[in-house]
Amino acid sequence: VQLVESGGGLVRPGGSLRLSCAASGFTFSSYAMSWYRQAPGSERELVASISSAGGSTNYADSVKGRFTVSKDNAKNTVYLLMNSLKPEDTADYYCYGHGCGYDFWGQGTQVTVSS
């Protein structure tokens, strides 16, 4: 089982990034997926979730209207489009898959929002 995040980097305030999480080794279409983030010195927090089929999404209040989570079951990939980025969005972002009694974490990708 693997979850591999990509797409992180350094971006200026107001900019955009799209994170990707490529899954392998399990039936991706049967799993809900989430994005979490953890800033230095802070606890890991849920950013966004999407149902197994992709029809239902939820967002943290801090990212509503700015972030969009999507899921492509044909490509075994979940995405997080992040717009209007703020310095407080700086964190390591993690992909999380859960369902069928199992859960999996990716290794994380770093996002830094700074001028």
DACORVEN-V460192 format. One record per helix or strand. SS is the DSSP state (H for helix, E for strand). FROM is the first residue (numbers start at 0). TO is the last residue. Records with the same first field share a line. If there is no record, write none. Layout:
SS: FROM-TO  FROM-TO
This chain:
E: 1-5  8-10  16-23  31-37  44-49  56-58  66-71  76-81  90-98  101-104  108-112
H: 27-29  86-88
